[in-house]
C-alpha cells in the first residue's frame, strides 16, 4: 500500500501490506482464496460434498475480499465532504465527539475484535460531515489489524484530513482470540488511546473528552 501523503488514507503506521505487488483483480483473488480455503477444509477432514459446506470456501473468499478486508484497498477510502468552520470561535475549544461501533479482525489469528471507537477533534478551519468519521473508522478496521495500530491510523488520518493536531481517539474492544481460544476470557476488554495536540498536553481537554466518553 503506497503511503502517499496527499492521499487521505495515508498513515505513518502502515499495515503489513505488500507494496505494488498484488495486481490481481477482486475476482481473481476470490477464485484463488476459494481454492486455498477448500484445501484447508479438506486437510481438516471436512467433506465438501456435503450441501451445508460445499460453497463455504467461496463464501469465505467473497467475504474476505468484498467485506471484512476491503480496507486493504486505498481506493475504498470514503469520499469526503467538508464545511468551512463558521461555528466555533477561534480561541475557544469546542469539542466534536463521536462514539462509533466497529468490527475488525485480529491479524494474529484472523478472528474478530469488536468494540467502540471514541473520536474527538477541535475544529480549526474545516468541519467534516459527521457520517464521514464512522466511514473512516470502518475503512481502517476493514483489514487484519492490531488495536494499537488501528487507533493510531484513525488519529493520523483525521489529523491530516482536518488539518489539526487536536485529535483524540480511544478504542475499547473485545478480542475473540482471547474469548474463543487460549485463556478463553469472555469478560476481558482492551483500551488503547491516542491523544494529540491539546488533548495530549492540556488536562482540561482530556477531561472534557473523558466526560463525553462517560456520557456515551
Order of alpha helices (4+ residues) and beta strands (2+ residues): alpha-alpha-beta-beta-beta-beta-alpha-beta-alpha-beta-alpha-beta-alpha-alpha
